[in-house]
Amino acid sequence: MKKTILLALTATAFLAAADKTFTGTITDSMCGKDHTAMKMGADGKCSTACVKAGAKYALLDGTNVYTLSDQNTPEKFAGQKVTVTGTLQDKTLKVTKIEAAK
């Protein structure tokens, strides 16, 4: 019985840690869904400027804004729709891969 419970817990932990895909737009943690207050034009330009000012790159999935663990790769996708592969922990996506959405 103990082996069965241990195997079930191990399998659950493994599945919870498995990479998943998330699709959305690269944004920043300061503006999130709405870049209009910054009056910088394109959302990508605003996100890049906000990150240079101390914000973090994030993924907006339409409703939620998730901070990204990788802060280098998202720069080239700022304002664009992407697919992020990784694991979600709280409101942070531990990024394995970022690519343009198809």
Backbone bond lengths (Angstrom), bond angles and torsions (degrees), N, CA, C in turn:
res aa  C-N    CA-C-N  psi(-1)  N-CA   C-N-CA  omega(-1)  CA-C   N-CA-C  phi
1 M - - - 1.440 - - 1.537 111.31 -
2 K 1.344 115.95 -42.68 1.459 119.66 -179.91 1.526 111.26 -63.48
3 K 1.343 116.55 -36.93 1.466 120.06 178.64 1.524 110.37 -64.80
4 T 1.311 117.52 -40.15 1.460 121.71 -179.98 1.516 110.71 -63.37
5 I 1.322 116.85 -44.36 1.463 120.95 178.82 1.525 110.46 -64.73
6 L 1.323 116.89 -43.52 1.464 120.91 179.17 1.529 111.06 -62.35
7 L 1.322 117.06 -42.93 1.471 120.50 178.19 1.526 110.96 -64.14
8 A 1.316 117.43 -40.54 1.460 121.04 179.29 1.520 110.74 -64.44
9 L 1.320 117.61 -43.00 1.466 120.99 178.31 1.523 111.91 -65.55
10 T 1.312 116.87 -40.19 1.466 121.42 178.09 1.525 110.41 -64.07
11 A 1.323 117.17 -44.44 1.472 121.17 179.38 1.519 110.72 -63.52
12 T 1.322 117.47 -41.13 1.460 121.32 178.82 1.528 110.68 -63.58
13 A 1.299 117.66 -43.94 1.464 121.51 178.86 1.523 110.82 -63.69
14 F 1.325 117.02 -39.82 1.457 120.96 179.55 1.522 110.75 -64.98
15 L 1.320 117.49 -44.63 1.458 120.92 -179.91 1.521 111.57 -66.23
16 A 1.307 117.52 -36.17 1.461 120.82 179.54 1.526 111.28 -66.93
17 A 1.322 117.19 -29.74 1.464 121.44 -178.03 1.525 112.84 -91.05
18 A 1.323 118.08 -3.63 1.462 121.28 -178.21 1.529 110.37 -68.66
19 D 1.327 116.35 142.91 1.457 121.31 177.81 1.529 110.75 -62.71
20 K 1.328 114.39 143.04 1.460 122.46 175.66 1.515 107.31 -129.27
21 T 1.325 117.54 166.54 1.460 120.32 177.78 1.526 109.61 -108.57
22 F 1.326 114.68 142.13 1.452 123.32 179.60 1.523 106.84 -129.71
23 T 1.321 117.54 132.22 1.458 121.39 179.89 1.523 108.79 -114.53
24 G 1.321 114.95 136.06 1.455 120.18 179.23 1.510 110.75 179.85
25 T 1.311 115.89 -160.89 1.461 122.55 -177.26 1.522 109.70 -113.50
26 I 1.327 115.37 137.90 1.459 119.80 176.46 1.525 107.99 -73.09
27 T 1.324 114.71 123.39 1.457 122.90 179.32 1.524 107.77 -133.03
28 D 1.316 116.79 -158.41 1.468 119.99 177.07 1.523 109.13 -132.37
29 S 1.318 115.81 161.95 1.466 121.23 -175.62 1.529 113.14 -72.07
30 M 1.319 118.32 -18.61 1.461 120.27 -179.50 1.536 111.14 -82.24
31 C 1.310 117.34 -50.86 1.472 120.48 -177.93 1.530 112.45 -85.69
32 G 1.320 116.72 -35.11 1.462 120.20 179.50 1.511 112.95 61.70
33 K 1.339 116.51 -109.96 1.460 122.51 -175.83 1.527 113.66 -83.38
34 D 1.322 117.85 -26.03 1.461 120.49 -169.16 1.526 112.06 -128.90
35 H 1.331 115.46 113.73 1.462 121.76 -178.52 1.533 112.49 -99.56
36 T 1.318 118.47 1.74 1.464 120.42 -173.24 1.525 113.73 -65.03
37 A 1.319 118.23 -32.71 1.465 120.71 -178.09 1.531 112.33 -63.40
38 M 1.320 116.81 -27.13 1.465 120.41 -178.50 1.529 112.49 -78.59
39 K 1.321 117.93 -19.29 1.471 123.64 178.20 1.523 112.37 51.06
40 M 1.347 115.05 47.82 1.461 120.13 -178.82 1.528 112.78 -109.54
41 G 1.306 117.97 3.32 1.457 120.15 -178.17 1.509 110.66 89.55
42 A 1.307 116.02 -125.52 1.472 121.88 -174.67 1.529 111.59 -59.89
43 D 1.342 115.52 142.30 1.460 121.26 -179.77 1.528 112.40 -59.33
44 G 1.333 117.37 -38.47 1.463 121.08 179.92 1.520 112.14 -62.34
45 K 1.314 116.27 -40.98 1.464 121.09 178.48 1.527 109.87 -64.43
46 C 1.317 116.25 -41.71 1.463 121.66 178.92 1.527 110.60 -63.84
47 S 1.323 116.73 -46.13 1.467 120.43 -179.41 1.517 111.55 -59.90
48 T 1.316 116.77 -44.68 1.463 120.78 179.46 1.530 110.69 -61.52
49 A 1.329 116.87 -43.42 1.466 120.57 179.01 1.529 111.25 -65.64
50 C 1.329 116.90 -40.23 1.468 120.38 179.66 1.528 111.37 -65.02
51 V 1.332 116.76 -38.47 1.469 120.15 178.24 1.526 109.65 -66.03
52 K 1.312 117.34 -40.58 1.466 119.69 177.52 1.526 111.30 -63.79
53 A 1.345 116.32 -24.29 1.463 121.41 179.55 1.532 112.50 -90.38
54 G 1.350 116.73 1.47 1.463 119.45 175.60 1.517 116.74 119.54
55 A 1.327 118.25 -8.11 1.468 120.83 176.58 1.522 109.69 -73.72
56 K 1.313 117.41 174.38 1.466 123.42 177.92 1.518 109.18 -115.56
57 Y 1.340 116.58 146.83 1.461 119.18 172.51 1.516 108.49 -65.62
58 A 1.339 115.62 145.11 1.456 121.81 -176.56 1.521 109.75 -144.47
59 L 1.319 115.62 168.40 1.465 122.42 176.28 1.515 107.95 -114.25
60 L 1.330 116.36 126.22 1.460 122.99 174.29 1.517 107.27 -101.37
61 D 1.337 117.31 113.81 1.465 120.08 -178.41 1.528 112.44 -92.62
62 G 1.321 116.41 13.56 1.458 121.57 -178.12 1.516 110.89 108.83
63 T 1.320 116.29 -34.48 1.458 122.39 179.72 1.514 111.80 -123.88
64 N 1.313 115.98 -48.62 1.470 122.32 -174.50 1.524 111.25 -102.95
65 V 1.334 114.80 150.03 1.457 121.57 174.47 1.518 107.04 -115.01
66 Y 1.343 115.99 118.74 1.457 122.24 -179.12 1.528 109.54 -111.63
67 T 1.319 117.29 125.58 1.467 121.35 174.97 1.525 108.02 -67.36
68 L 1.328 116.70 142.28 1.466 121.78 -179.08 1.522 110.40 -100.43
69 S 1.327 116.55 137.44 1.466 120.42 178.37 1.530 111.41 -69.87
70 D 1.316 117.40 -32.73 1.470 123.12 177.62 1.528 107.55 -86.69
71 Q 1.301 117.60 116.18 1.459 121.47 -179.16 1.526 112.68 -105.56
72 N 1.334 117.83 6.63 1.463 121.01 178.53 1.518 112.30 -101.43
73 T 1.313 117.64 -52.82 1.465 122.25 -176.52 1.525 113.53 -59.91
74 P 1.340 119.78 -40.02 1.471 119.38 -176.19 1.526 114.97 -61.25
75 E 1.321 118.28 -21.89 1.472 119.98 -177.35 1.523 111.96 -55.12
76 K 1.323 117.13 -42.34 1.472 118.98 -177.86 1.528 112.65 -73.95
77 F 1.345 117.41 -11.38 1.461 122.03 179.54 1.529 112.82 -109.43
78 A 1.323 118.42 8.22 1.464 121.39 -175.93 1.524 111.28 -52.61
79 G 1.331 116.05 127.04 1.463 121.73 -179.72 1.512 114.75 81.25
80 Q 1.325 118.63 -1.93 1.461 122.47 -176.89 1.527 111.31 -104.80
81 K 1.334 114.80 157.19 1.462 121.23 176.03 1.528 108.69 -80.03
82 V 1.336 116.26 130.61 1.461 122.36 -176.57 1.524 111.01 -136.33
83 T 1.320 114.01 167.36 1.454 121.96 168.87 1.520 106.63 -116.39
84 V 1.318 115.73 124.66 1.461 121.94 179.41 1.520 107.90 -109.59
85 T 1.320 116.27 129.36 1.457 122.14 174.67 1.514 107.41 -104.45
86 G 1.338 116.01 131.61 1.454 119.94 179.84 1.511 111.33 168.95
87 T 1.318 114.89 -165.65 1.458 121.06 179.72 1.523 109.62 -117.93
88 L 1.324 116.08 143.80 1.453 122.20 -179.43 1.520 109.62 -98.33
89 Q 1.320 115.57 123.98 1.462 122.31 175.51 1.514 106.94 -128.11
90 D 1.329 115.79 112.76 1.464 121.96 -173.28 1.525 108.02 58.41
91 K 1.306 119.05 -119.24 1.470 122.36 178.76 1.522 111.49 -110.84
92 T 1.348 116.93 22.34 1.456 121.63 179.53 1.519 109.92 -117.30
93 L 1.332 115.90 129.75 1.464 121.29 173.81 1.517 108.63 -92.38
94 K 1.319 116.89 116.84 1.457 122.71 173.96 1.523 105.73 -79.86
95 V 1.307 117.02 102.98 1.465 124.02 -168.83 1.529 112.58 -78.40
96 T 1.335 114.86 130.38 1.462 122.11 170.16 1.525 108.93 -100.93
97 K 1.364 115.74 -39.58 1.466 119.93 -176.36 1.535 109.22 -156.35
98 I 1.327 115.70 144.39 1.463 122.60 172.68 1.518 107.37 -128.67
99 E 1.336 115.81 130.12 1.466 120.26 176.86 1.523 110.39 -144.81
100 A 1.312 115.93 157.39 1.470 120.39 178.38 1.525 109.31 -59.27
101 A 1.318 116.59 138.86 1.464 120.98 179.24 1.516 109.83 -71.17
102 K 1.307 115.17 145.62 1.465 120.29 -179.55 1.505 110.62 -95.46
